[in-house]
Amino acid sequence: MNTQTVCDELTTDQLQQLVVSALEDFKAIDILVIDVSGHNPLTDRMLIASGNSTRHVKSMADNLILKAKAHGNPPLGVEGQGEGEWVLVDLNDVIVHLMLPQTRAFYNLEKLWEVSASYRSSVSSPA
């Protein structure tokens, strides 16, 4: 008889902690967690982190993917792993952006979400 172990799906907080731990294990730089729950229909959290080189970014992504799979949460998709300048790992409730510092500075996702949050606040506030 072939038996399989069934892992309970991790909560968003547990998945976020798994991601942060995997990134810290591989010395990620400037890990930032952005809570987008209720503002983004695709995910609840976005994590952004930097690596020193394309090799570093790729190894962080590889480690994250292995840990997520081991905990029963394989990525829905992974983009950019070949180049390593910006790797996106989609874990459904948590989307992870791993970037070189210059790529992160150019796209400035942190600022994009900050501006988006302030726009949402001003739109929802009565005049």
KOLPAMI-197967 format. One record per residue (C-alpha): residue in three letters; x, y, z negated; residue number from 0. Coordinates in Angstrom, 1 decimal, always signed. Layout:
<rs>
ala;X;Y;Z;NUM;
...
</rs>
This chain:
<rs>
met;+0.0;+0.0;+0.0;0;
asn;+1.3;+3.4;+1.0;1;
thr;+0.8;+6.0;-1.7;2;
gln;+1.4;+9.7;-1.4;3;
thr;+1.9;+12.2;-4.2;4;
val;-0.5;+15.1;-3.9;5;
cys;+0.8;+18.4;-5.2;6;
asp;-1.6;+21.0;-6.5;7;
glu;-1.5;+24.2;-4.5;8;
leu;+0.5;+26.9;-6.2;9;
thr;-1.3;+30.0;-7.3;10;
thr;-0.2;+33.3;-5.8;11;
asp;+1.8;+34.2;-8.9;12;
gln;+3.5;+30.8;-9.0;13;
leu;+4.3;+31.0;-5.3;14;
gln;+5.7;+34.5;-5.8;15;
gln;+7.9;+33.3;-8.6;16;
leu;+9.1;+30.3;-6.5;17;
val;+10.1;+32.8;-3.7;18;
val;+11.9;+35.2;-6.1;19;
ser;+13.7;+32.2;-7.7;20;
ala;+14.8;+30.8;-4.3;21;
leu;+16.0;+34.2;-3.2;22;
glu;+17.9;+34.9;-6.4;23;
asp;+19.6;+31.5;-6.1;24;
phe;+21.1;+32.7;-2.8;25;
lys;+22.0;+36.1;-4.1;26;
ala;+19.4;+38.1;-2.2;27;
ile;+19.8;+41.9;-2.4;28;
asp;+17.1;+44.4;-3.5;29;
ile;+14.2;+42.0;-3.9;30;
leu;+11.0;+43.9;-3.7;31;
val;+7.5;+42.6;-4.3;32;
ile;+4.5;+44.5;-2.9;33;
asp;+1.0;+43.6;-4.0;34;
val;-1.3;+44.0;-1.0;35;
ser;-4.2;+42.0;-2.3;36;
gly;-7.4;+43.7;-1.4;37;
his;-5.7;+45.8;+1.2;38;
asn;-4.4;+43.2;+3.7;39;
pro;-6.6;+40.4;+5.0;40;
leu;-3.6;+38.3;+5.9;41;
thr;-1.8;+37.9;+2.5;42;
asp;-1.8;+38.9;-1.1;43;
arg;+1.9;+39.7;-1.6;44;
met;+4.8;+40.8;+0.6;45;
leu;+8.3;+40.3;-0.5;46;
ile;+11.2;+42.1;+1.1;47;
ala;+14.9;+41.2;+0.5;48;
ser;+18.2;+41.9;+2.2;49;
gly;+21.2;+39.7;+2.9;50;
asn;+24.9;+40.6;+3.6;51;
ser;+25.1;+39.0;+7.0;52;
thr;+23.0;+37.1;+9.5;53;
arg;+24.4;+33.9;+8.1;54;
his;+23.3;+35.0;+4.6;55;
val;+19.8;+35.9;+5.8;56;
lys;+19.5;+32.5;+7.6;57;
ser;+20.7;+30.6;+4.5;58;
met;+18.2;+32.4;+2.3;59;
ala;+15.4;+31.5;+4.7;60;
asp;+16.5;+27.9;+4.9;61;
asn;+16.6;+27.6;+1.1;62;
leu;+13.2;+29.2;+0.7;63;
ile;+11.7;+26.9;+3.3;64;
leu;+13.1;+23.8;+1.6;65;
lys;+11.9;+24.9;-1.9;66;
ala;+8.4;+25.8;-0.6;67;
lys;+8.1;+22.4;+1.2;68;
ala;+9.3;+20.6;-1.9;69;
his;+6.5;+22.3;-3.9;70;
gly;+3.8;+21.4;-1.4;71;
asn;+3.6;+24.8;+0.3;72;
pro;+5.3;+24.5;+3.8;73;
pro;+5.4;+27.7;+5.7;74;
leu;+2.6;+28.5;+8.2;75;
gly;+5.3;+30.0;+10.4;76;
val;+8.9;+31.2;+10.5;77;
glu;+10.1;+33.9;+12.9;78;
gly;+13.5;+35.3;+13.7;79;
gln;+15.6;+32.5;+12.3;80;
gly;+17.7;+32.2;+15.4;81;
glu;+19.0;+35.8;+15.3;82;
gly;+19.0;+36.3;+11.5;83;
glu;+18.6;+40.1;+11.5;84;
trp;+15.0;+39.8;+10.3;85;
val;+13.5;+36.5;+9.3;86;
leu;+9.8;+36.3;+8.4;87;
val;+8.6;+33.4;+6.4;88;
asp;+4.8;+33.1;+6.2;89;
leu;+3.7;+31.2;+3.1;90;
asn;+0.0;+32.3;+3.5;91;
asp;-0.5;+34.1;+0.2;92;
val;+3.0;+35.4;+0.2;93;
ile;+4.8;+36.7;+3.3;94;
val;+8.6;+37.1;+3.0;95;
his;+10.7;+39.5;+5.0;96;
leu;+14.5;+38.7;+4.9;97;
met;+16.6;+41.4;+6.6;98;
leu;+20.0;+42.8;+7.1;99;
pro;+20.3;+46.2;+5.3;100;
gln;+20.4;+48.2;+8.5;101;
thr;+17.3;+46.4;+9.9;102;
arg;+15.5;+47.0;+6.6;103;
ala;+16.4;+50.7;+6.6;104;
phe;+15.3;+51.1;+10.3;105;
tyr;+11.9;+49.5;+9.9;106;
asn;+11.4;+50.8;+6.3;107;
leu;+8.5;+48.5;+5.4;108;
glu;+8.5;+49.7;+1.8;109;
lys;+7.7;+53.2;+3.0;110;
leu;+5.0;+52.0;+5.4;111;
trp;+3.1;+50.3;+2.6;112;
glu;+3.6;+53.3;+0.3;113;
val;+2.2;+55.6;+2.9;114;
ser;-0.6;+53.1;+3.6;115;
ala;-1.5;+53.0;-0.1;116;
ser;-1.6;+56.8;-0.5;117;
tyr;-3.7;+57.1;+2.7;118;
arg;-6.2;+54.5;+1.3;119;
ser;-6.3;+56.5;-2.0;120;
ser;-7.0;+59.8;-0.2;121;
val;-9.7;+58.2;+2.1;122;
ser;-11.5;+56.6;-0.8;123;
ser;-11.3;+59.7;-3.1;124;
pro;-14.3;+62.0;-2.9;125;
ala;-13.5;+65.4;-1.4;126;
</rs>
